[in-house]
């Protein structure tokens, strides 16, 4: 038994040694040369990790004393050196290496994983700094901090239980929708700013469709009216925004209630493939022809819009639950169709949530969602007529007819099979 314990101890000491060598090797490459070089290199980090390991073997308070001593020695060494880099990354990494060495004695796997993560973080200095300072603006960074707070701080505190009238509201699900809307908008915004000027209107239409397909159809119609030479590109962007609608519906159903997504898998696949084919036929002539100025883009995402969508979903959830209780499935189909005129996602989430809480049979979820999808496409067609000229809205409406018809054909095949 003693041999087994000794072998495990030596193995953990080897992990501590490896931790010091790994982090120290990365710091050695950055310590520089000459009199201004850093005093902490591969040997210092290796010894520091072993110091933490040996201290932990004897006593926890000895590890604390070792950390304090290293802090003092590091502070004195930093004061003696007049380095051009005012950062304290190496000094903090050295202290963490001592702690990781101590952690390796009792939790070698966790310690090694943290050490590898630290080494990657230290080595990625240039790309991380470049991304933060050059690729992301100050406003975008602030928006991403808001998104991170909404996900990591607020979400764990939101109740995960059904409440309210008809027990139709789950605060956690609503907050997940807020986060999802902000995340999709943020990713779409970055892709639009980084690649939109090079790839052109088709991809911009696809990306913007994740934010609002109706708004995208309107914007493309206005652009086509102002510049008739880019009619095909504008139609391609508007058409591909409808692909984003299907993809977003798929994502939302996968988050809220996967069994509902399974019921609608074939109809959504038909709608997706049909609009892709139609969009590519138009886009094939427009690739790399036109560019969009991305200097005046709006904010990464609108928190107000995310909350408004969540509020609409909450109202629709209550309304749909009431209609379902009072009138059955026929009333739910009508309510979904009316709601779909403004936004297809809200009634979709409402129906999926009803199914998730056993207030609606799963086999009855497809019809109200498809009706909402169809009425939403009708709203897009109306917007195309209002915003664009006849050549524009004729092509956009044709694409919508192809997509909606294919989706219903997929539903019919599902019911037959």
N, C-alpha and C positions, 0 to 999 in steps of 0.2 A: 504493500500500500504506500509505503514511504517513497518507493521508486516512482510510482505513478504520480504522486504529488510533486516530487522533484522534477519529473519530466514536464509536467504541466507548467510549473513555475519557470523552468528554463525556456519553454516555448513562449510564454507570455513576455519574458525578458527579451526574447528575440523579436517579438512584435514591437516592443518599445524601441529596440535598436533600429528596426526598420522604419519606424515612424520618424525618428530623428534623422536618419539618413535621407529619407524621402523629402521632408520639408527642408532640411539643411542643403540638399543638392540644389533645390530651386533657389534658395537664398544665396548660395555660393555664386551662382551665375549673375546675380544682380548686385553683389557687394561692391563691385568696381575694383579699380586698381589704384596704386599710389597712396599718398598720405591721407587722402580724403575718403578712402574706402571704408566700408562698414566693418565693424569688428566682429559681427556675428555671421559665421559661415557654417559649413557643413559639420565641422568638428564641434562648434559651440552648440548647435542644435541637437546633435547626437548625444553629447554629454548631458544636455539639459533634459532630454527625454529619459535617459538612463537614471538621472538624478531623481526625477519624479517616480520612476518605477521602484528604485531601491528605497526611497523614502516611504512609499506606500507599503512595502513589504514589512517594514518595522513598525510604523505608526502613522495614523492619519495626520496627527498634529506635526509630525516631522515633515510631511508633504506640505502642510501650510507654511511651516517655517522656511522650507526650501523655496517655495513660490515667493515669499516675502524677500528673501535674500536675493533671488534672481531679479526681482523688481528693483531693489536698491542698486545692485551691480549694473543693471541696464541703465538706470537713470544716471549714475555716475559716468558710465562710459559715453552716454549720449551727450552729456555736458562737456566732456573733454574734446569731443569731435565737433568740428564745424563743417557739417555736411551741407551740400547744396540742396538735398531733398529734405524738406522740413517734416515729412510724414513720420508716423510712428508705427507703420505696418510691421516692420521687422521686429520691433521690441514687443508688440502685442503678440505676434506669432510665436516668439520665443517663450513668453509666459504660457501661452496655450499649449505649446509643445511639452512643457514640464507637466502640465495637468494631464495631457493625453498619455504621457509616459506612465503616470500613476494610474490612470484609468485602464491601461492595458493589462495590469496585473489581475483585475477582477472582470473586466469586460473587454477582452482583446478585439472582438469583432467590431463592436461599436467604436472603439478607439481608432482602429485602423480605418474604418469608413470615414470618420470625421477628419482624420489626417489626410486621406486622399482628397476629400472635398476641400480642405484648406490648401493643399498643394495646387489643386486646379484653380482655386480662386486667386492665389498669389501669382500663378503663371499667366493668368488671363488679364493682367493689369491693363495692357494696351487696348485690347478689344472692348473691355468693360468701360474704360474711360472714354474711348472713342464713341461707343454707343450712347453713353449718357450725355456727352458734351456735343456731339455732332449729329447723331441720328434722331435723337429725341429732343423736342423743344421743352422749355420750362413748363408751359401750360400742359403739355402731354404728360410730363413726369408727375405733375400735381394730380392730374386726372387718374393716372395709374396708382398713385398712392391712395386716392379715394376708393378706387376699385379694390385695392388690397385690404383696406380697412373694412370695407363692406363684406369682404369674403372671410377674412381671418379674425376679425374682432366682433363684428355685429352678428354674422350668421350663427356662430355657436350659441349666442344668447337668445336667439329668436325661438319661441315655443314651437315644438313640432307636434301639434295636436289640432284636431278639427274643432271649430267653435263657431259662434255666431248663428244667425238664422239658418235653419235647416242643416246645421252642422256642416256648412259648405265651405268655410274658410279655414285654410291651414296657413298660418303666418309664415312658417318656414318655406313652404312652396312658393308663396308670393314673393318672399325675399330672394329666393333662388331665381325667380323670373327677372327681378330687378338686376341682379348680378349678371345674369345671362345676357340681358339686353345691353348692359353697359360693356360687357366683355366683347360681344360681337361687334358693337359699334366701334370700340377701341381698335380691335384688330382690322376692321374694315378701313378705318381712318388711316392707320399706319400703312396698310397695303396701298391705299389710294395715293398717299403722299409720296411713298417711295417708288412705286412702279407705274402710277397712272400716266405720268408725262411721257413714258417710253412705250407703253403697250397700247394705250388708246382707249377709246370709248367702250368697246365691248367688255373689257375686264372691269372698267370703272362701273359700268352698268351692273355687272354681276356683283361686285363688292357693295355698291350702294343699295342693291336690292335687299341685303341683309338688314339694313337700317329701315328702309321703307321702299317697297317696290312701287307703290302708288306714286310716291314722291319722285322716284327715279323715272317713271314713265312720263310724268309731267315735265321734269327737267330736260329729258331728252327731246320731248316734243318742242319745247321752247327753243332749244339749241338748233333743232332741225329747221324750225321756222326762221330763225335768224340767219342761219347759214345753210341754204339748201344743198350745197355741194357735199355736205356730210350726212345726207339723209340716211344712207345705208348704215353708216356707223352708229347713228342715233337709234335707228330701229334695232340694230344688233344689241346695243346696250340695254334698251328697254325690254327686249325679248329675254335676254339672259338674266334680267332682274327677276323674272318669273321663275327661273331656275333656282335662284336664291330663296324664293318663297318656299318651294318644295323642300329644299335642303334644310331650311330653318324649321319647317314643320316636323321633319324627320328628327332633328335634334331635340326639339321641345318634347315630342312624344316619347323619345328615348329617355329623357330625364324624368318626365312626369309619370308616365305609365307605359312601360315597354310592351305589355300585352296588346294595348291599343295600336301601337306601332306595328306589331305583327299582323293584326287584322288588315291594316292599310298598306302593308308592304308592297303588294302587287300594284294597286292603284297609284301609289306615289312613285313607284319605279317607272310605270308607263308614262306618267306625267313628266317625270324627270328626263327620260330618254327622248320623248317626243320634242320637248322644248329645246333640248341640247342639239338635236339634229336640225331643227328649224333655225336656231340661232347660229349654228356653225355654217349653214348654207349661206346666210347673209353675211356673217363675219369673215368668211374666207376671202372676200374681196377687199376687206378693210384693214387687215392686219398691218400694223406698223405704218399706217398712212397718216393718221392724225394724232395729235398730242393735246393734252389738257394742262392748263396752267394750274399748278397746285400751291401756288404761293398764298392764296387767300382762302384756304380751307377753314371750315368752322372748327369748333372744339372737338376733342376726341370723342366724347359722348355727352349726351344731355341727361343729367340726373333727373331733371324735371320730366323729361319724356319717359324715362324708365319708371318713375313713380306714377305718372299718369296712366301708363300701360298697366301697371300693377293694380291701380284703382279701378280701371275699366274691367280688368279681369275679375276683381273681387265682386263688383256689381253684377257682372255677367254670371259669376258662379252662383250668387244668391238667386238671381232671376231665373237661371236655368234650373237650379234645384227646385225652386217653387213651381215653375212650369211643369217640370217632370213629375212632381208630386200631384199637382192639380189635374193635368191633362194627359200625362203619359208621354210617350215618345213623339207623337205628332206635334205637341206643343214645343218640345225641345228642338225639333227640326226647324220650325218657324223662327224661334228665337235665335238659333244659330245662323240662319240665313240673314236675318236682319243685322245681327252683330257683324257678320262677315263683310258687309258693305264698307265698314270702317276699318276693320282689322281682322284678318283670318286667324291670327295666333290666339287672340283672347277666347273665342268660342271653342277653338281646338283644345286649349288647356282646360277650359271649363268642362268639356265633355270627358276628356281623359281623367280629370280629377273625380268626376262623378263615378266613372268606372272604377277608379282606384279605391273609392270608398264604398263600393258595392251598391251605390244608388242607381246604377245603370248597368244593364247586362253588356258584356264586352261585345257581343255580336251586334248590338244596337248602336255602337259608337261610330261606325263608318258613315252612315247616311247623314247625320247632322254635320259632321266635319266636311264631307264632300259638298254638301249644300253651301256651307260657309265659304269653302274654297271657290265654288262657282260664282257666288255673289260677289266675292272679293275680286274675281277676274272681271266681272261686269263693271265694277267700280274703276278698275284699271282702264277698261275700254272707254268708259265715259271720260276719264281724265285724258286719254290720248286724243279724243275728239276735241276736247276743250283746248288743249295745249298746242296741238300740232295741226298741220294742214292735211288735206285728204290723202296724199301719197304716204304720209307718215302713219296716220291712224288706220288706214286700210291694212298695211302690213303688220302693224302691232296687233290689231284685232284678229287677223288671220292666225297669228301665232298663238294668241290666247284661246281661240277656238280649237286649234290643234291640241293644245295642252289639256284643256278641260275635257274635250271629247275622249282623248286617250285615257285620262284618269277614270272617267266613267266606264269606259270599255274594260279597264283593269278591274274595276269593282264588279262589273257584270260577270267577268270570267271567274272572279273569286267566289261569287255566289253560286255560279254554276258548278264549279269544282267542289 
